[in-house]
Amino acid sequence: MLGLALALSASLCWGVADFVGGLQSRRLPLLVVILFSQAAALAVLMIVVAARGQGPPRFVHLLPAAAAGLAGMAGLMAFYRALAIGTMSIVAPIAATGVCVPVAVGIAGGEHPATLQLAGILAAVVGVVLVSREPGSAPERRELARASITLALVAAVGFGSFAVGLRDSARYDVLWALVAARVPGVLALAVAFAIARPARPGAARLYLPLAVMGGLDLFANGLYALATRHGLLSIIAVAASLYPLATVILARVVLGERVRRSQEIGIAAAVAGIAMIAAG
């Protein structure tokens, strides 16, 4: 039960972070938003790790998290590129299926969820897909459509691989697993930033929302890493993947966006799935 609560808290933080990031991406270049938010989170994380004063586990134990960080960053970049060139109502559900990666890994590793929990996992996955759907956009050219679907699949694998790799390293030390997952991604972003040289915001106040966004993402990663130590990966990953719920609700309340009937069905399916997972 503790693992489920932690995973749900992580999904809430991720959903709010995505909403803040979406707002900032309308005002600033995407690479600026991602790099500065991730760098701010890394700075806070390093301060916490230094204050704790405990050395890292063996390097080999941190390799899964390092690989997960690169996979997650690649997935994030692929996801936003797919949204830019493809139809959002197709791209988002495909990327959301990344939750199937940790579920499959958990079951392949010998985890045996109860029948009711398996039904809950299925309902939650369906809910994630439905709630991620957006109103259809103008038809794209066939070549761009194929490219967007490929990128969305890359994003799904990247997000799912991140969940698995972070969990493996978090068994040894949660904080150092977070460091190992974030450093490679920030370095890769810094290289991309140096090459692309996007325009940077001049006003210091514009960086505050980026710091908040990065902090929420870091906190969510920490909650998820802890959750994997208190529950089955196949269940924790699904519960943590419900972050689109918070994003959709915030968009409706703050921006006045309408929630489609399919999204309402998705919210109900997700909530029912979590109830079945907890009851099992």
Secondary structure as UniProt FT lines:
FT   HELIX           2..25
FT   TURN            26..27
FT   HELIX           30..52
FT   HELIX           59..85
FT   HELIX           88..96
FT   HELIX           97..99
FT   HELIX           100..108
FT   TURN            109..110
FT   HELIX           115..131
FT   HELIX           142..170
FT   TURN            171..172
FT   HELIX           174..196
FT   HELIX           204..207
FT   HELIX           208..227
FT   TURN            228..229
FT   HELIX           233..240
FT   TURN            241..243
FT   HELIX           244..254
FT   HELIX           261..279
//
